[in-house]
Amino acid sequence: MLWLIAAALLAAGYALGRIRTSTRVFDWASDTIDRPEITRRTARWWLCQVVFAVVIAGRFISEPRKTAHAWRHRNDPQPPLGTAIVFDTDWAAKRGGKEADHA
């Protein structure tokens, strides 16, 4: 009987992971909160806050060090960009006789 319960829990966890309910609920909350008609006086705004709190708590429980690191560095400036790629327009002339070696 215990193995049947374990198998049912495993199947339920697998199904929830496949349909990705948490991602869909978070996407809904993120899209809803950005609407101009949603203010702190609406019930949907407060429901979105609950969803965000559950997501943050879940992330902190599952990956505490990674979540804390991301939270500490969320306002860090972006790293500087590297130098731009410069294409050599004369690359064919610089190849020399290499194509003749392969023929």
N, C-alpha and C positions, 0 to 999 in steps of 0.2 A: 504494500500500500504506500509506503514511503517513497519508493522509486517512482510510483505513478504521480505523486504530488510533485516530485522533483522534475519529472519529465514535463508535466503541465506547466510548471513555472518556467522551465527552460524554453518551451515552445511559446509561451506568452511573451517572454523577454525578447525572443527572436522576432516575433511578429511586430512588437512595438518598435524594435530597432529597424525593421524593414520599412514600415510605413512612416517612420520618422515623425511621430506626432510632436515631439518637442521642437524640432526645427520648424514645422509648419505653424505651431502656436507662436513661437518667437517671431517668425516672419510676419504673421498676422498682427502681432502687437507692435512691431516696428513700423509696419505700413500704416497702422491705425493712428499711432501717436503723432505722425507727421502731418496729418490732415489739419487744416486751419480751423475746422469747426469743432475739433476735439480739444476741450479745455479742462482745467481742473474741476470744473463744475459738472462734468459729465461722468456717468458711471463707467463708460468705456475707458476713459483716461485712468481711472483708478484700477480697473481690471488689468490694463496694460502694465501698471506699476507692480501688481502682484505677479504677473508673468515674468517681468524682468527680475524681480527679487528671487523667484524660484529658480530661474536660469542661473543667476549669479551664485546662489547657494549650492545648486547642483554642481556647477563647475568647481566651486571651492572645495566641495566634498570629494569629488572625483580626482581633481588635480590641484591640490592646494598650493604647491610651490610655483607651478606654472601660472596659476591664476593670480597669486600675490605678485609675482614678477611683472605680469602684464598690467596689473592695476598700478603698481609703482611707476612704471615707465610709460603710461598711456599718454602723457603730455610731453614726452621727450621730442626734441626737434628731429626732423628727418635727416638721415645721414647725407653728406654732400654727394652730388652726382659725380660719376667718373668723367673722364675726358671723352669727347665725341669721337666716334669712329671715323677715320679718314680712309677712304678707298683710293687705292693706287690705280689711276686711270691708265698707266703705262705698264700694267702687269704682264701683258702678253709679250711685249718686247723684252722684258727682263727674264723671261723663262729660258731664253737661250735655245739650245738645241735639244732640250729634254724631250720634246714630242717626237723627234727623229729617232731617239733611242728606243721608243716603244713600238715603232712601226715595223 
